[in-house]
Amino acid sequence: MAKEIPTPSSPSMTARLGAEVFGTFLLVGGVIGTAYFSSSNTGILGPALAVGLAVLAGAYAVGHISGAHFNPAVTIGAAVAGRFAWKDAPAYIVAQFVGGLLATSMLALIGAFGPSGSLASAQEGGFFSTGWDALSPDGYGFVAVVVAELVLTAVLVIVILGVTDDRAFAGFAPLAIGMTLTVLHLVAIPVSNASFNPARSLATAVYGGPDALLQLWAFLIVPVVGAIVGAAIYRGVFAGKR
């Protein structure tokens, strides 16, 4: 997430929102597409690497335009930390939800024209939705999922705020954020299917069936709470005097 510097030559809001749609499409399409089409061969390592590489590529491609949030929780965390204007947050969040839904809609369309039963099988399994109990890959319960999503989202936001701080080494933020997401997904995929991102969770839940939709509320709320906690920790502990 590149730090915004408002100048007369800053990108238009249309360009910024387009960049957020594109980046979220790339993130969600990369991780869920890998889980859908490749994870039978790669295990959890494939989706974990895919999300890190997707964010790395997206941040380098459009980070200079929108800041490369690609995640409503990151947008809210950045606003809490004073790094992003609250007035722009609703538009960013809508763009991120649109990008995620476009990605899973594309994957569902591919599956519909794939081998017989491909899409139906994915949907019966929840379409890679986040969740607990039956929707958790290893059967973790609600409390474990909430703790994982809250704490790991807070960690993600702390890393993002740290590597985009004007005191940080320039040029390495996308790499650090992508690597962090890979590590966090390796931890959380067995627990919750790894979200940290309400746009990703909504995008899969709409194709995941009634159980996924019933559990969606937690993945719209908990990552945002985690982001707020992470932003508060960064401001209170790491930001220092300005």
N, C-alpha and C positions, 0 to 999 in steps of 0.2 A: 504494500500500500504506500504509494509515493505521497510525500507530504505536499499538500496543496499550497501554492503561493499565488494568491489572487493578483493578477496583473491585467492590464488592458488586453493582452494577447491570449488570455486564458481560453481554453476550449469552451464552446457554447454548451448550454445544458443539454441540448439535443445530442451533441457529440458525446458528452459524458454519459448520458443514459444509454446511448447505443453501445458504448464501450462496456458498461455494466451488464447489459443484455448479452453481449458477445462473450465476455469473460465468464459469466455464470453458466452460459450454455456450454462453454468449453470445459469448465470444472465438472458440472453435473454429467454432461455427456461422456467425459473421460472416465470418471470413476464408476458410474453406473453402467456404461457400455462395457467396460472391462469386466465388471462383476457379472454382467449378463452373458457376454460372449466368450470370455477368456478365463474366468476364475476357476473353471473345472480343471484347467491345466496349470494354473499359477498359484492356486490357493489365495490366501489373503494378501500375499505379497504383491500380486498384480494390481488390485484396486488401490492399495496403499501407495504404490509407486505412481500409478496413473494420476491420482489426485494431486500428488506433489508436483509431478511434471506438468500437469495441466495448469496449475496455479503459477508455476514458474514461467511457462510460456505466455500465459495470459497477462501476467504482470509486466513482463518485458514488452509485450505487444501493445498494450493499451494503458499501462499504469501511468504514463505521462499525460493521459487524457482524463481519466476519471479517478485516479488513485488506486484502482484495482482492488476494490472491496470484495465484490463477488459474493457477498454474504450479509444478510440483514444484521446479524449479530455484530459483525465487524463494523458496519456503518454506525450502529448505535454505540458501540464501544468507543469508536473514534470521536463521536460527538460528546460523549461523557468526558473523554480525556481532553476536550477542547481542541481537537485536531480537525474537526469537521463541523460545518454549519448545520444546526438543527433544522433550519428551514428547508434544506435540501434532502434531508434524510427520507421523508416519505416517498419522494420521486425515485430515489435510489433503490429503496426497498421494493417498490412496485417493479422496477426494471429487473431486479434480481429474481423476483418470483417469475416474471415472464421468461427470462432466460432459462431458468431451471425447467419450467413446464415445456418450453420448446424442445429442450434436450430429451426429456423422457418421452415426449410425444413422438419425436423422431425415432427413438429406440423401439417404442411400441410398434410403430409403423414397419420398421425393419423386421421385427419379430413376427408381425402378422403375415409377412411375405416370406418368412423363413421356413425351416423344416416344420412339418406338421406337428402342431401342439406346442411349438416353442413359446409363443406368447401366453397361451393358456397355462402352461407349466410355470412360467415366471410369475404370472398373476396369482396362481394358487399358492405360491411360496411367499406372497407379499410384495412382489416386484422390488425386492431389495430395500424395502422400507425399513426405517428405524423403528425399534420397539422393544418391548420386554416380554418375558415369558415365551409364548410360542413364536413371537417375532424376533426374539433375540437368537442369534445363531447358536449360542451355547446355552440358552435357556436361563439367562440371568433375569432376576426380578426387577421390580420397579425401582427400589431404592438404589440398587447397584447401578442401574442405567442412569438415574438422575445424578448420582454422584459423579459418574464418569463424564457425562455430558457437561455438567456444570464446571467441574474442576478443569477438564481439558480445554473447554472453550476459554476459560479464564487464562490458562497458560498460553493458548494461541494468541489471544489479544495482547498479553504482556510482551510476547515475542514480536508481534507486529509493531506495537508502539515503540519497542526498543530499537528495532533495526531501521525504523523510519524516523527516529529521532535525529535532529540536525547535528547531534554529536557523534552519530554512528558512522562507520565506514561507508562511504558512498558506493553505490552500485551493486551491493551484495544483498539488499533486502529481499528481492524475489527468490533468490537461492535459499536464504535462511528460512523464509516462510514456507517454501515448498518442501524443504527437508523436515521442518517441524510438522507439517501436515502429514507427511508420510509416517513419521514416528507415531503421531497421535492416532492415526488410523490403524497401525499395527497393534496398538494397545486396545483400541475401542471396537474394532470390527467384531470380535467375538462376543463383546458385551452388548452393544446396542446397534450394531451395523454402522456405527460411526457417522454422526452428522456434524455437530458443532455449527450447523448451518440450517436455519429454518427454510430457506429456499430449496435446498436439496431434499429435506424431509417432505415438504409439500409436494414437490415434483414427483416423488416416488409414491407417496400415499394415494394420490388420485388414481393411480393404476394398481394399487396394492390390495384393494378390497376393503370390506367393512371394518375389519380389525385394525388395519393400518390407519384408516380415517379416524377411528375412535381413539387411537393412541396419539394422533398427530398433535393434539393440544400441547403435550409435554415438550415436543420438539420445536414448537413455536415459541415456548416460554422459557424453558430451561437454558438453552444456549444464550438467549438474551440476558438472563440473569447472570450467567457466567461471564459474559462480555462486560457487563456493568461492574462486576466484582474485579475482573482483570484490569479494567480501566482505572478503577478506584485505587487498586494496589499500585499500579504504575505511577499514577499522579502522586500518591501519598508517600511512596517509598523510593522510587527510582528517578522521578522527573527532576528532582533537585530544584534549586532556585533558578529562576529565569531572569 
